[in-house]
Amino acid sequence: TIIRNAAKEPEIVDLQNYLNKMGCQVKGAGTDTIKIVGCSVEDLKPVDDYTVIPDRIAAGTYLVAAAATRGDIVLENVIIEHIEPVLAKLREMGCDIKAVDDKVMLRVDRPLKALDSLRTLPYPGFPTDMQAPMMALLATVEGTSIITETVFENRFKHAEELRRMGADIKLNGNTAIVRGVKKLTGAIVEAKDLRAGAALVIAGLAAVGRTIVEGTQYIDRGYEKFSDHLRALGANIERIN
């Protein structure tokens, strides 16, 4: 079997590596053409020990949360290459970032800048899954930022919820114009998908007052112990159901 126009994400490479350890014959992951030689179930063998790659979107989310609260964070067990598109945009905004081996250190010690252009693209471009968290961050940054979503349609559901918190966001097709405000205000908001949920939590951390995020089942689908990890970083956050 030959798969053309294949996704190049690191998770595809990781899956290929795992399948090949089981005895499969898969080549080309990380390129746009993947070749698979079929085999019978009897030819497959169990894999006793395999370490899955770190979650690059989770790493990016925690970095954006630190930036939105104008704080600092040290992330360990990170494959820096996998999150380089996110690091590049955070650096462009003015975040102080040091990336060494498998650690990333982010600190905000100056006013952040808006982004003239944030365009989502297939890997190795800026990940669409980081678009919503970045919108929450940009809503707190002085100036006008332009976000263009090129991967999925109808992926700005979080914009309306961010507006409830005082964000100035205008939508035009697959483009969002985000004008930073001096402060976001806590509100009751609803997560309508996984990354939107993360964005609303980030906005809540940066906002003045109490924010309640409903629909946390979406967040739980993609983030392990999200509120616990944020609390360990100093966030005032709790689950209420």
C-alpha positions, 0 to 999 in steps of 0.5 A: 500500500502506498499513501500519498500526500501523507501527514508528516507530523512526529506522531506519524513517525512514532507510529511507524517506529512502533509498528516496525518494532512489532514486525510491520514493514512501514517506510516513509513516515515524515515524508509525504509518501508512506509505503506499507508492506502487508503482513499477517497477524501471526507475523506480528510480535508484542513490544515489551517496552516502547516510549511514546514521544512527548506531547508537543501540543501539551508542551506548547500549551503550558508555554503559552499559559506561562506567557499569558500570565507573564510568568516563567516556566521550565519544561522537561522531556521536550523534543525541541524540534517538534515545538520549534514553530511555537517557540519561534512565534513566542520569541517573535512576541518577545518571550525570553526562551532558552532551549537546551537538550530536552529542556525549554525555559520561558520567561516574560520580562518585557511587554509582549508584541502582537503578531503581524501574521500567525498562519497555521500549516501542516507540520513542520508549520505552525500547528493548528492545535495551537491556534486557539491557545495563541488567540487567548494569549494574543488577546492580552497583548497590545496591538493587532494580531492577524491569525489565519487558519488554513488547516481546518474550517470552522475552528474559531468557536473559541472566539465568541467565548473569549469575547465574553471575557472582554477580548476584541476579536473579529472574524472574517472567514478563515481569518481572525483579527485580534486587538489586544485589550488591557485586561480580560475579565472573568466570566462563565464560558463554555469549551466546545472542543479540546483546544478551545477549552485549553484556550479558555483556561489560559484566558481565565488564568490571565483574566481579572476575577473568577472564570468558570469553564464548562465542558471540561470533558473536552479538555480531559480528552487531550490533557492529562491532569491539566488543572493539577499541573497548572496548580503546581505551577502556581495557578489558582484553579480547581475542579468543581465537578 
